[in-house]
């Protein structure tokens, strides 16, 4: 069968990066420590699981509202108001199968063939494939590592053309661990308003911030509510990655196009999973706070260890579950070094170039995906490896 050329997207070539490389050694029974996969280590809190079990026992197993249950959307609207400073009513909240699904719906609803989508680089590779599936063209804006990967208004402005339709923002940022300041977000907002652009705001790490870093939702800035599609998930903060549930918030005028996508591809999200999500939103915050505190401890272990390695420097991430060490001092490319670490140290990291050319000279290290003991063992393995490099 010959597939349509426009569906053979270049973004698909990125696939799963070092995760796929590691499968070969996993199959041989090698003791690998996986620091490449962006998943939380903790189990889903008990009260969330119990709510889903109770929903099954109560017969909540049939079709539901296409938009998500009313109770969950009401709870999410309250969360958006109280935590994000965003005023949306229940009909401007759409429950999705994770943030991946929310952003997919946004790309498919907003992008026409030939439209250009600006990605800040290092970028999240899935956004390349989604843009291309919608018929759009990716335009990357490299952020400068020497400037802490700060947003540059001039760099974004230079990339805007008459075909530009959307700017994609990940805040807090994967893979760099940055939390963008209000001033940086204002640069994006000013350009979006001036050029009548949509902003897709991926905020999956909104709760996982450290020290004094303050997350700001760009839709809360003046003039941005009507042109922002804000995407969220339960994946990281509630350790619900396998549950596949998230949501988006957007102005009422954008909802029909978004729902046309979600109703066509999934109809609606699993109803008893939504009861677990409702328990997460309305339940005690202590489990989330404990997980973030554990991630902060692991962050500090990783940053301290990485900064002792020859040829490596690592800034302290302000958020997320990733460190993004600069390995340019080793004289090796990110792919070569990641492969050698995999095969010789049996630690799986991700090559920085996986996130675009601006990520070259770095590795992404996920400190949130394993226990503290395993993380310490991984750092010991890296110390021995770099001692022989």
Secondary structure by P-SEA (a helix, b strand, c coil): cccccccccccccccccccccaaaaaaacccccccccccccccccaaaaaaaaaaaaacccccccccccaaaaaaaaaaaaaccccccccccccccccaaaaaaaaaaacccccbbbbbcccccaaaaaaaaaacbbbbbbbbbccccccccaaaaaaaccccccbbbbccccccccccccaaaaaaaaaaaaaabbbbbccccccccccccbbbbcccccccccccccccccccccccccccccccccccccaaaaaaaaaaaccccccaaaaaaaaaaaaccaaaaaaaaaaaaaaaaaaaaaaaacccccccccccccccccccccccccaaaaaaaaaacccbbbbbccccccccccbbbbbcccccaaaaaaaaaaaaaaaaac
